[in-house]
């Protein structure tokens, strides 16, 4: 007999709420980790959702024979779910770093988590009926209403509370602890009068073991993450942080020229090497400033290196730099070696930093700007692909002065020619005349840009008459930069739009982000 059935029923529904929240956090954590490590967010999301939903169906069927011992079975299921789900991100990160395996391991873990989540509802329904018999439709409605509400709270807590407070590895471990306590302790208390002491003792010992593993993993998580992360990079890591937008890593070593080589990686992708970054940034910045340049807009470039080149011109009155991640601009402003590399560009009074999504910001952006420099990461997922779309370039046209010039970093014409020429086609579709060009940057290989201007006449690729002393670029290099070999000239490619992100399709095929 259950004493105080109303309280027992409330506590069981509270357990449903907490377990649903934990289950959705596990799901979101797997999606987010795949986005960080693999980069193909749509594919990772589809895989995780499909596998987990399928496994949930299998779990519901597998729970049928367990309903006769629903209380003990539910406690075991929740203990296992807390252990597997709580350790999921840590285990996958370690496997990715040390073994080089991700997708097969993620499939197994997502299936296991889905299987255990699927077993919850049938067992909970059985326990709810044991507390107080009610019409089946009403019981189902109550359980699912609380379950969906818990999923809502879990979905909101993951990005707004867990990631900022604990980070991804520790956040999921904390959720595992909550899951274990909510799932096991609640049923031990609610059904304490119906459970044999031996079973209750076994469940309590199992809970203690699960909590010991999760707490131990939490204590060691920082050291494990540091060791695993270092396995992914050749050179010693001198700075690493995971923000709501990306993982930022700086490495430092002595390069082949006996100079210190500072390298920036975003989500594992190299952004610059201090040994040769001047080649990239001189080619990106100085040709676009050969026209009017009183008001300059930089999109991306949170490291401040493109900004450094712009500020070398005393007649530049103001520069607006729009960077999504405030952690990146803070790093460029405060981290000594990077601040030295960008010559303290963020301290120049002419600079206005805006931390916002460039696509959204452009809708209401001021203007006009005489020169626009687009220095985004390569289009490896939907979030970055939209920044290479016809719609994006059409909004840029609205803020560009009538005689203004625009330059876009466009990837490698050698390693990813279809991606590169798709950027050119998208600019043309948005009404720009274009001048594609390429240079060699040893850390990247062959790298390309597209210079653009409104109208029908392609903009001249030249240096400003008053160009400051450069280390790499001169008129002869620019003359050669517009010549593409036969096997890397314009191909039959589509312009990229929001509804048809061709540039993402090409990039995945050529860079093999999957």
JOTA-V223671 format. One record per residue. N is the residue number from 1. PHI is phi in degrees with one decimal (999 if undefined). NEAR is the number of other ideal C-beta (glycine too) atoms within 8 Angstrom. Layout:
n | phi | near
N | PHI | NEAR
N | PHI | NEAR
This chain:
n | phi | near
1 | 999 | 3
2 | -89.9 | 12
3 | -80.6 | 6
4 | 51.2 | 6
5 | -60.6 | 9
6 | -64.0 | 6
7 | -63.9 | 7
8 | -61.5 | 12
9 | -64.5 | 11
10 | -60.3 | 8
11 | -65.3 | 11
12 | -68.4 | 15
13 | -67.0 | 12
14 | -64.1 | 10
15 | -62.5 | 13
16 | -57.6 | 14
17 | -58.3 | 13
18 | -67.2 | 13
19 | -66.7 | 15
20 | -65.7 | 15
21 | -62.0 | 13
22 | -64.2 | 17
23 | -60.4 | 15
24 | -70.5 | 13
25 | -62.8 | 16
26 | -58.2 | 15
27 | -61.8 | 12
28 | -65.1 | 12
29 | -64.7 | 14
30 | -66.5 | 17
31 | -63.2 | 13
32 | -64.1 | 10
33 | -63.8 | 13
34 | -61.6 | 16
35 | -63.9 | 13
36 | -66.5 | 12
37 | -85.1 | 11
38 | -100.3 | 12
39 | 96.7 | 12
40 | -91.8 | 13
41 | -63.4 | 12
42 | -62.4 | 8
43 | -63.4 | 9
44 | -63.0 | 13
45 | -62.5 | 11
46 | -62.8 | 8
47 | -62.1 | 13
48 | -62.0 | 14
49 | -63.3 | 10
50 | -63.4 | 8
51 | -64.5 | 12
52 | -68.6 | 14
53 | -65.0 | 9
54 | -60.4 | 10
55 | -65.3 | 16
56 | -61.9 | 12
57 | -63.3 | 9
58 | -63.5 | 11
59 | -63.3 | 15
60 | -62.7 | 11
61 | -68.2 | 7
62 | -66.3 | 11
63 | -78.6 | 14
64 | -55.1 | 7
65 | -70.3 | 6
66 | -87.6 | 12
67 | -68.3 | 11
68 | -67.4 | 5
69 | -120.0 | 7
70 | -60.6 | 12
71 | -65.3 | 11
72 | -64.4 | 10
73 | -63.7 | 13
74 | -63.7 | 14
75 | -62.1 | 15
76 | -65.5 | 10
77 | -58.6 | 14
78 | -68.5 | 15
79 | -63.3 | 15
80 | -66.1 | 9
81 | -63.8 | 18
82 | -62.1 | 16
83 | -69.7 | 13
84 | -68.4 | 12
85 | -66.7 | 17
86 | -64.6 | 15
87 | -90.3 | 13
88 | -57.4 | 14
89 | -67.3 | 12
90 | -62.3 | 13
91 | -64.3 | 10
92 | -65.4 | 15
93 | -64.6 | 13
94 | -65.1 | 10
95 | -62.7 | 11
96 | -63.2 | 13
97 | -75.3 | 10
98 | -93.3 | 8
99 | -108.4 | 6
100 | 79.3 | 5
101 | -113.5 | 8
102 | -134.1 | 12
103 | -58.2 | 8
104 | -60.4 | 7
105 | -67.0 | 11
106 | -62.1 | 14
107 | -60.9 | 10
108 | -63.8 | 8
109 | -67.8 | 13
110 | -61.6 | 14
111 | -65.6 | 12
112 | -63.5 | 10
113 | -63.6 | 18
114 | -62.6 | 16
115 | -59.4 | 13
116 | -69.9 | 14
117 | -62.6 | 14
118 | -63.1 | 15
119 | -76.0 | 15
120 | -64.6 | 16
121 | -61.3 | 11
122 | -58.2 | 12
123 | -69.3 | 15
124 | -63.5 | 13
125 | -61.0 | 11
126 | -62.6 | 10
127 | -66.2 | 15
128 | -62.4 | 15
129 | -70.0 | 10
130 | -71.9 | 9
131 | -73.3 | 11
132 | -157.2 | 8
133 | -66.4 | 3
134 | -149.0 | 8
135 | -58.8 | 5
136 | -58.6 | 6
137 | -61.4 | 6
138 | -66.7 | 8
139 | -64.5 | 12
140 | -61.6 | 9
141 | -60.9 | 8
142 | -63.3 | 10
143 | -64.3 | 14
144 | -69.6 | 9
145 | -61.9 | 8
146 | -68.1 | 12
147 | -61.9 | 12
148 | -67.8 | 9
149 | -64.7 | 10
150 | -62.4 | 15
151 | -62.3 | 12
152 | -60.1 | 8
153 | -65.1 | 10
154 | -62.4 | 15
155 | -63.5 | 9
156 | -79.7 | 9
157 | -68.2 | 10
158 | -58.9 | 15
159 | -81.4 | 7
160 | -92.3 | 7
161 | -123.3 | 8
162 | -67.9 | 13
163 | -62.8 | 12
164 | -64.9 | 6
165 | -85.6 | 6
166 | -113.2 | 8
167 | 83.5 | 7
168 | -71.8 | 12
169 | -62.2 | 12
170 | -71.1 | 10
171 | -59.5 | 15
172 | -70.3 | 17
173 | -64.9 | 16
174 | -61.2 | 11
175 | -63.6 | 14
176 | -60.3 | 16
177 | -63.3 | 14
178 | -59.2 | 10
179 | -60.2 | 16
180 | -64.1 | 17
181 | -65.2 | 10
182 | -64.1 | 14
183 | -76.4 | 18
184 | -94.7 | 16
185 | -63.2 | 9
186 | -61.1 | 12
187 | -72.4 | 14
188 | -62.4 | 13
189 | -80.4 | 8
190 | -62.3 | 12
191 | -108.1 | 12
192 | -61.6 | 8
193 | -80.5 | 7
194 | -104.6 | 7
195 | -110.2 | 11
196 | -65.5 | 5
197 | -60.8 | 6
198 | -62.2 | 6
199 | -66.0 | 9
200 | -60.7 | 11
201 | -64.7 | 8
202 | -63.1 | 8
203 | -66.1 | 14
204 | -64.9 | 10
205 | -65.3 | 8
206 | -62.5 | 12
207 | -61.1 | 14
208 | -60.9 | 8
209 | -66.2 | 8
210 | -62.1 | 14
211 | -64.0 | 11
212 | -62.5 | 8
213 | -64.7 | 10
214 | -66.9 | 16
215 | -66.0 | 9
216 | -61.2 | 8
217 | -63.8 | 13
218 | -63.3 | 11
219 | -63.6 | 6
220 | -91.1 | 8
221 | -58.4 | 12
222 | -62.3 | 6
223 | -65.3 | 7
224 | -63.7 | 12
225 | -63.9 | 10
226 | -62.4 | 10
227 | -65.4 | 8
228 | -66.3 | 13
229 | -62.8 | 12
230 | -63.0 | 9
231 | -63.2 | 8
232 | -85.5 | 8
233 | -125.7 | 10
234 | -69.0 | 4
235 | -100.6 | 9
236 | -60.1 | 7
237 | -80.9 | 12
238 | -108.4 | 8
239 | -157.0 | 9
240 | -150.7 | 10
241 | -154.5 | 7
242 | -111.6 | 9
243 | -101.9 | 10
244 | -61.3 | 5
245 | -109.7 | 6
246 | -171.4 | 9
247 | -101.1 | 12
248 | -108.1 | 16
249 | -132.1 | 13
250 | -115.8 | 16
251 | -116.6 | 13
252 | -145.5 | 11
253 | -156.0 | 9
254 | -95.2 | 6
255 | -79.7 | 10
256 | -66.5 | 4
257 | -94.3 | 5
258 | 68.5 | 5
259 | -94.3 | 8
260 | -68.0 | 9
261 | -108.3 | 12
262 | -93.8 | 13
263 | -124.5 | 14
264 | -107.9 | 12
265 | -123.8 | 14
266 | -116.2 | 11
267 | 51.0 | 8
268 | 86.3 | 9
269 | -96.9 | 10
270 | -65.1 | 9
271 | -105.4 | 9
272 | -164.1 | 11
273 | -120.9 | 12
274 | -64.8 | 10
275 | -66.5 | 11
276 | -134.6 | 9
277 | -60.2 | 13
278 | -61.4 | 8
279 | -62.4 | 14
280 | -62.6 | 14
281 | -76.5 | 12
282 | -64.9 | 13
283 | -67.7 | 15
284 | -70.6 | 13
285 | -95.0 | 13
286 | -67.6 | 13
287 | -62.8 | 14
288 | -72.5 | 14
289 | -91.2 | 14
290 | -75.2 | 10
291 | -105.2 | 12
292 | -64.7 | 9
293 | -153.3 | 13
294 | -65.9 | 9
295 | -118.4 | 13
296 | -121.5 | 16
297 | -118.8 | 14
298 | -116.7 | 15
299 | -106.9 | 12
300 | 85.9 | 11
301 | 66.2 | 13
302 | -66.8 | 12
303 | -75.6 | 13
304 | 84.7 | 15
305 | -79.2 | 13
306 | -65.7 | 13
307 | -59.9 | 15
308 | -55.8 | 13
309 | -67.3 | 12
310 | -61.9 | 15
311 | -72.5 | 13
312 | -73.2 | 6
313 | -97.9 | 11
314 | -67.0 | 3
315 | -86.4 | 6
316 | -73.9 | 13
317 | -80.9 | 6
318 | -155.9 | 10
319 | -131.5 | 14
320 | -104.3 | 11
321 | -113.3 | 13
322 | -107.8 | 13
323 | -131.3 | 13
324 | -62.1 | 10
325 | -96.6 | 12
326 | -62.3 | 7
327 | -64.3 | 10
328 | -70.6 | 13
329 | -69.7 | 15
330 | -63.7 | 8
331 | -64.6 | 14
332 | -64.5 | 15
333 | -87.5 | 10
334 | -119.0 | 7
335 | -79.2 | 10
336 | -47.7 | 6
337 | -60.4 | 11
338 | -73.3 | 14
339 | -62.6 | 13
340 | -64.9 | 8
341 | -67.1 | 12
342 | -91.8 | 14
343 | 57.4 | 7
344 | 61.3 | 8
345 | -59.8 | 13
346 | -71.1 | 13
347 | -86.9 | 6
348 | -71.6 | 9
349 | -64.8 | 3
350 | -78.1 | 8
351 | -96.7 | 13
352 | -121.3 | 7
353 | -96.9 | 8
354 | -119.2 | 9
355 | -93.9 | 9
356 | -159.8 | 8
357 | -70.1 | 6
358 | -61.0 | 13
359 | -61.9 | 10
360 | -70.5 | 7
361 | -60.8 | 11
362 | -64.7 | 12
363 | -61.6 | 7
364 | -122.4 | 4
365 | -71.2 | 10
366 | -72.7 | 3
367 | 164.4 | 10
368 | -82.1 | 9
369 | -110.1 | 13
370 | -78.0 | 13
371 | -142.0 | 16
372 | -124.7 | 16
373 | -116.3 | 15
374 | -107.2 | 12
375 | -129.0 | 10
376 | -90.1 | 12
377 | -61.5 | 9
378 | -62.5 | 11
379 | -79.0 | 16
380 | -101.7 | 13
381 | -151.2 | 13
382 | -63.7 | 9
383 | -64.9 | 6
384 | -89.2 | 12
385 | -62.2 | 14
386 | -64.5 | 12
387 | -76.6 | 12
388 | -115.9 | 14
389 | -95.8 | 14
390 | -58.1 | 11
391 | -62.3 | 9
392 | -61.8 | 13
393 | -70.1 | 14
394 | -66.5 | 10
395 | -68.6 | 12
396 | -63.9 | 13
397 | -61.0 | 11
398 | -72.0 | 9
399 | -105.6 | 13
400 | -90.7 | 14
401 | -60.7 | 10
402 | -57.9 | 6
403 | -105.7 | 7
404 | -78.2 | 15
405 | -128.8 | 16
406 | -130.4 | 15
407 | -129.5 | 16
408 | -127.0 | 11
409 | -70.4 | 11
410 | -129.3 | 12
411 | 87.5 | 14
412 | -99.9 | 13
413 | -65.2 | 15
414 | -86.9 | 8
415 | -80.9 | 9
416 | -139.5 | 14
417 | -64.8 | 12
418 | -67.9 | 11
419 | -61.9 | 17
420 | -60.8 | 14
421 | -73.5 | 13
422 | -66.9 | 16
423 | -62.4 | 15
424 | -60.8 | 13
425 | -65.6 | 12
426 | -67.7 | 16
427 | -63.1 | 14
428 | -64.3 | 11
429 | -63.3 | 9
430 | -82.3 | 11
431 | 101.7 | 7
432 | -95.4 | 12
433 | -89.8 | 12
434 | -124.5 | 12
435 | -131.3 | 12
436 | -75.1 | 15
437 | -153.9 | 14
438 | -143.1 | 11
439 | -140.8 | 14
440 | -103.4 | 8
441 | -121.7 | 11
442 | -49.1 | 9
443 | -68.1 | 10
444 | -102.4 | 9
445 | 94.1 | 9
446 | -66.8 | 11
447 | -135.7 | 15
448 | -123.3 | 12
449 | -138.5 | 15
450 | -129.5 | 14
451 | -93.2 | 15
452 | -140.2 | 14
453 | -152.5 | 14
454 | -68.6 | 9
455 | 107.1 | 5
456 | -100.1 | 3
457 | -91.8 | 6
458 | -58.9 | 7
459 | -66.6 | 12
460 | -70.6 | 6
461 | -89.3 | 10
462 | -151.7 | 8
463 | -94.9 | 12
464 | -60.9 | 10
465 | -60.7 | 4
466 | -105.1 | 5
467 | -59.2 | 7
468 | -70.5 | 6
469 | -57.5 | 3
470 | -115.6 | 10
471 | -96.9 | 6
472 | -127.5 | 9
473 | -89.8 | 11
474 | -147.0 | 7
475 | -62.9 | 7
476 | -64.8 | 6
477 | -63.3 | 10
478 | -67.2 | 14
479 | -60.3 | 7
480 | -74.1 | 7
481 | -66.2 | 11
482 | -87.1 | 10
483 | -95.1 | 5
484 | -109.5 | 9
485 | -63.9 | 6
486 | -55.8 | 4
487 | -81.7 | 4
488 | -130.0 | 8
489 | -83.6 | 7
490 | -48.3 | 6
491 | -106.3 | 7
492 | -79.0 | 2
493 | -124.9 | 11
494 | -95.4 | 7
495 | -68.7 | 11
496 | -101.6 | 17
497 | -126.0 | 11
498 | -63.6 | 7
499 | -83.9 | 4
500 | -135.0 | 7
501 | -74.9 | 14
502 | -59.7 | 12
503 | -62.2 | 15
504 | -71.3 | 13
505 | -59.5 | 8
506 | -66.3 | 13
507 | -62.4 | 16
508 | -63.9 | 12
509 | -70.8 | 8
510 | -89.7 | 11
511 | -93.6 | 11
512 | 55.5 | 6
513 | -66.3 | 10
514 | -67.6 | 6
